[in-house]
Amino acid sequence: QVQLVESGGGSVQAGGSLRLSCAASGVTYSRYCLAWFRQAPGKEREGVAGIYTGGDTTFYADSVKGRFTISQDKSKNTLYLQMNSLKPEDTAMYYCAARMVWVCSRNSDEYDYWGQGTQVTVSS
């Protein structure tokens, strides 16, 4: 069965950086979509960034463009999210998700598998 395990969260000051990792296992498809979502208390889940494993096609939320970079290490089945110039509004639980189709989506209800989440807290 597909498992996604996130790591790399923590607490940083505004302007700092964090690198999140998502280790995927049990995936039988070689070409699918992996994405990062986040959810803050009292707010709806937001699509942060996604990448298609069949190439390197990506999408980003407007709020993180220029600051966050999504990437993948296909040999290790690992997804990364490099987060720079962090802002307090980036504070949220970050989740890794997988969609077993060849087209990525920004909508959380279109994803099939989810990790347990890793907390990111940015202080001012």
Beta strands, then each sheet from edge to edge (+ up, - down):
strand 1: 3-7
strand 2: 10-13
strand 3: 18-25
strand 4: 33-39
strand 5: 46-52
strand 6: 58-60
strand 7: 68-73
strand 8: 78-83
strand 9: 92-99
strand 10: 113-114
strand 11: 118-123
sheet 1: 1+ 3- 8+ 7-
sheet 2: 2+ 11+ 9- 4+ 5- 6+
sheet 3: 2+ 11+ 9- 10+
end
